Amino acid sequence: MDTPLPIVIVGGGPAGALAGERLARGNRNVLLFDEKLAWEKPCGGGITHKALTQYPFLAEAESHHNPVAHCELISPSGQRVRFYMQYPVAIFSRLALNELLLERARAAGVELRKERVTRISGVDGDWRLTTPTGEYRAVYLILAAGARNPFRAQFLSPISPDDLLITAGYFIPGRSSLMQIQFLKGITGYIWVFPRPDHVSAGIAGKMGETSTAELRRTLERWLEENSFSLEGARFFSHILPALRSRTLETLEVCGEGWAMVGDSAGLVDPITGEGLYYALRSAELCAQALLAERPAGYKVQLEEEILPELRLAARVSQRFYGGQVFGESVLERMVSLTSQSESFRVLMSDLFAGIQGYRDLRSRLYRSLPSLMAEGLAATLRLPWSGSGLATDPFAE
């Protein structure tokens, strides 16, 4: 009797590794390819309370992360506020996080191959993957190789530059217990300082086409110098992240006959914050569940129920969040002011960072928890994205 073909996963980051682990634990034959396997990815590495609750093994891996409970927000004008997060953010080195997830996949029975896939051909049920060492066959294909993986164009249109964030930053030697977020004038993005277990990840993100990587780097370096961070011994990085527009998310395809995309490959990243680790893990889990149930199309159904409505709303709100006005002041300035002035708003911000406060019921919570005048002002700024009136009022509509 012929041995059944494996499910092949291309990409060994959090999404690929977790998908492989869940499938292997369901007695599926899984082969995972990644030319680097565990590597230090240039991002913050923050895991929210929501993700830690969903995946408790991450919380239990105490030696792999730095729990951070204090955050400083800085407005574009330089107004600062520090607040305590009731649910600390677990900040991982991405090398350590990937190693942890890949080891769990290996222990579950996933065959890991440190090889680069150079070509994919074939059809549903009999895919053929070429690497420098040979050719492999697969019954099903999961792409988990990032926003700009070279195979996306075989299945879908490449992600548009208008749907991408560019990041630049440094891994800086040293330790800290404070997470910092600096919002910027004229940039749809922010500077972050995330203290990892043995170094600090400091970076900046902005929409592609809005500014260049070189300019982002100069802006970050000036800020680091002004805030007494030394770059001696630091390592520079740059990376691309998806930040899909509302119109793109409305027509997003994540799977087809014999294939699926998870995590960044599918574009499942918060368009406001750039946070993608929870969505990487959850999309991987949903994809694996659908395959184990022998209903691959159920993956898209689950995304439509659980994840995509939240990301679509975030995409509609994003432009107003970074560029909108309330009472003659920018939303960002007002947000930092309210965090400084209001205990209830600090609790709200803590819940947002924890991932337990979503966008869909945020406006109703603002009405309940803020003084009525301020609630009405913020709600008016955000009214159109919640109106349900479709793309005709979408801030990104042309």
N, C-alpha and C positions, 0 to 999 in steps of 0.2 A: 504494500500500500504506500502511495506517495506521501511524503511528509508535507503537511499543509504549509503554504507559503506564510512568511511572517508579516506582521504589520510593521512597516518601517517608519521611523521617525527621523526627520532631518532637522537637527538642532538639539543641543544638549543643555540649553538654559533651563530655568525653572519650569516653563511650560512643557517643554519636551520631556524633561526628566520625570515630572509628576505624571504626565500622560502615560509614559512608559511603565512607571511603577504600578499605577492603577490597573492598566491592562494586563500586566504580568501577574498581578495578584488575582486577576480573574481568569487565569490559566490561558492567556493568549501568548503566542510566540511573538516576541518583540525584538526588533533589531534597531538600535539607535546609532546614528552617525553624527559626529561632530569633529571638525578638524582640530579643535582645541580642548574639548571637554571642559573641565573647570578652568575658568579664567577670570581675571579681574575686570569686570565691566564698569565703564565710567558712568555711574549714576549714584544717587544718594544711598540706596540700599535699605530704605525704611520699610518695615513690615508693620501694618496697622494692627490695632487690637482686633478688628474684624477678621483679618487674615489669621492672626494667632489663635482666635477662637475656632475658626474653621479648620485650621491645621495645627493642632496643639503640639505636634512634634517639633514645630519651630520654636514655640515658647520653651519647650523642654531642653532645647539645644543651647543652654546658657553660655557655654564657652565660645559659641560662634557669633554672639551678637552683644551689642551694647544697649541696654535699656535706657532711654532718655525720656525724662518726665518734664523737662523745662524747655520752653520755646520762647524765642524772641522774634517778634514781627517788627519790621522797619518799613515805614511808608516811603514813597518816592521823595518826600521832602525831608526825610531823616527822622521823623517822629518814631520813637521806640517804645515798645511795651513788652515786658516779659510776663509769662503766665505759666501756671502749673497745669500739666495735662493729667487728668485723672487716670487715663489709660496710657501708660508710656508707649512710645514707638520703639520697636526693636530694630536697631540699625545694624545690618549685616555687612560685612565685606562680601562683595558678590562672589569672590573666589571661594570663600567659606560656604556661602549659601549654595552655590552650584555643586561644590564637593559633597555637601550634605545630601542634596537631592539626588545626585547621581549615584552615591553610595546606596541610598535606599532603593533606587531603581535596580542597581546591580544585585542587591540582596534579594529583591523580589523575583529575579530571574531574567532581567533585561540583558541582552548581549550588547555591550558598548564597544563601538569601534571608533578609534581616533583616526578618522579618515575624512577627506573632503569629497563630498559628492559633486561630481563635475557635470553629470548629465542625467536627466530623467526622461524616459520614454515609455511606451507601452500604453495600456488601457486599464480601465477598472477591472480589478481582479488579477491582473498580471502586469504590474509595473516593473520596469527595469531601470536600475540605478547603477551608474558607472562611477567608479572611484579609481585612483591611480593604481590600485592593486587588483581590480577585477570588476565583474558585473554581478549584481545581486537582483533577486526578484522579490516582489512584495504583492500581497493580496490587497493591501490598503496602505495609503500614504498620508502621513501627518507632517505638515510643514510647520516648523517651530524655529525658524532661522532668522527672525528679526524682520523689521519693516522693509528692508531693502534686500531681502534674500533673492538670489538670482533666478529662482524658479517661479516666483509669483506670476511673472508675465505669461507662463505657460497655461495658467489657469484663470487668471484675472488680469485686469489692467494694472500696471505698476501704480504704486501710491504716488499721487501728484505731489510736487514740491509744496503746493499750497496746503497740503495735509501733513506737513512735517515740522518738527522742531529741531533746531540744531543746538547742541550743547558743547560747552568747552569748560575745562576745569583742571583741578590739580588734586592729587593725593598728597596730603601734607603730613609729614611725621608729627606725632604728638597725640595728646589725649584731651578730651573735653567732655563736659556733661550738658552742654547747651546746644540746642538746635536753633539755627538762625535762618530767617527768610527775609530777604531784602527785595521789596518791589521797586520797579524802576520806571522812570519817565520815558515814554515813547517806545517801550519794548513790551511786547506781549509775552511776558515771562518774568523771571526773577532770578536772584542769586540765592543759592542755598549753601549752608554749612551744616553737614551731617557728621557728628562724631562717631566713627566706627570703632571697633574694639582696639585697634592698634595704630590708627591714623585718622585723619579728618578728610572727608570728601567735600571739597569746596568747588562749586560749579555755577554756571550760568546757563540759562535756556532762553531761546527766543524763536519766534516763527521764522522759518526759512523764507528768504526773500525780503524780510523786514530789515535785517542787518546781516553783516558777514561774520563768519567765525572769527576772523582776525579782530574785528571791532568788539565782538563779545569778549574775546580774550583780554583785550586792553581794558575794557570796562571792569572785568573781574579783577585783573591785576591791580588796578587803581584802588578798588574797594578793599582788597585784601591788605594792601599797604596801609591804607587809612585806618584799618581796623586791627593793625598790629599782628598780622599773620606773616610769618617768614616763609619764603618759597625755597629756602636752602634745603636741598635734598628732596624737593617735591617732584612728582612726576606729572607731566601734562597729559591730558586726554581730550578727545573730541568724539562725538557720537551723534547719531541721528535717531530721533524718536518719532513715532506717529502721533499726530494730534489732529484727528480727522474732523473736518467741517461737518456741519449738520447735514448738508446735502449729500455728502459722501456716506455718512452713517445711515441715512434714510434708505439707501439702495445697497448697503453693504452685503456682500456675499462671503460666506466663510467656509462653505463646503459644497461638494458636488459629487459626481459619480466616482466613488472610490477614493476620495481625498477630502482633507479638511485642513484648515489653518487655525492655529491657536496663538494666544498671546500677542506679541508685537506683530507677528506675521499677519494676523487678522486685523490689526489696527486697534486692538482693544486696550486703549490707554485713555485716562481721563484728560480731555482736551484743556481743562483749566490748570490742573496741577502737574500733568505729565506723569502721574503715578500709574504704574502698570503692573506691579508685582502681584497684587491681589487678583487682577483680571487675568494675568497669565496663569496663575494657579487654578483659578476657578474655571476658566475656559477649558483648560486641560482636563480637569475633573469631569466637566459636563460632556466633553467629547468622548472621554473614555467610557463614561456611563452609557452614552448612546450606542457606542460600538459593542459594549458588553451585552446590551439589551437587544442587539441585532437590529437596531433602528437608527442607522447613521444620520438620517435626516432630522432625528429628534434633537441633535446638537443645536441646530439653528433655531428650532422651536424654543429650546430652553434659554438660549441667548436672548431671544425676543421677549421672553417673559421676565427674565431676571436682570440682564446686564445692559442691553442696548437702549432701553428707555432712559436709563440714568445717564449714559454717555451722550445720547442725543440731546437731552436737556442741558447737560454741561456744555455741549458745543454751542447751543443757542445762547446760553448765558455768557460764554467766555468773553466775547467782545465787550459787552457791557461791564463785566467784572473788571477788565483791565483798562477800559477807556471811558466808562460811563461816569455820569455826574449825579450827585444827590445833594440837594440844598446848596448848590453852587460849589460843591467840593467833590473831588474824585471819590469814587466808590472805595478805592484802596485807602485813601487818607481817612475817610469816614470809618472804614472797618477797623483800622488801627486805633482811631480815637475811641470807638465804642468798646474795643477790647480793653483799653486802658480805663474807661470810665464805668463799665457795667459788669458786675459779677455774673449776671445771667448770660451776657454775651461771651464772657470768658468760658463759661461752661459750654456754650454752643460751639465755640471755636475748638475746645478740647474734644468735643464729640465729632466735629468734622475731621480733625486730625486722626481720631481713632477709627474713622470709617463707619461709625454707627449712626451718624447723621447723614442721610442722603440728600440729594438735590431736590427730589420730587416733593418732599414735604417740608422743605426748608422755609418757604414763604409762610406757610401756616404757623410754623414755630416762631418765626419772627413776629408775627402778629400777636402771638400769645405772650412772648417773653420780653419784648421791647416796649417802651412807652409808645402810646398810640401814634403820636406824631412821627416819631422816627420809623416806626413800623410802616406807616403809610408811605413815607418818603422812599424807603428801600424797596418796598413792594412795587411802587410806581416805576422805579428804575428797572425792575426785573419783570414787570407785568407782561410784556409782549412774549418773552420766551415761554411763559406758563399759559399763554392764552389758548393754545391748541389750535391756532388759526392757520397753521401750516407754513409752508416755505414762503408764502407771500410776504410775511412779516419777519422772516428769518434775517438776522443781521448780516449773514453772509450771502444772501441772495443778490444776484446781479440784475 
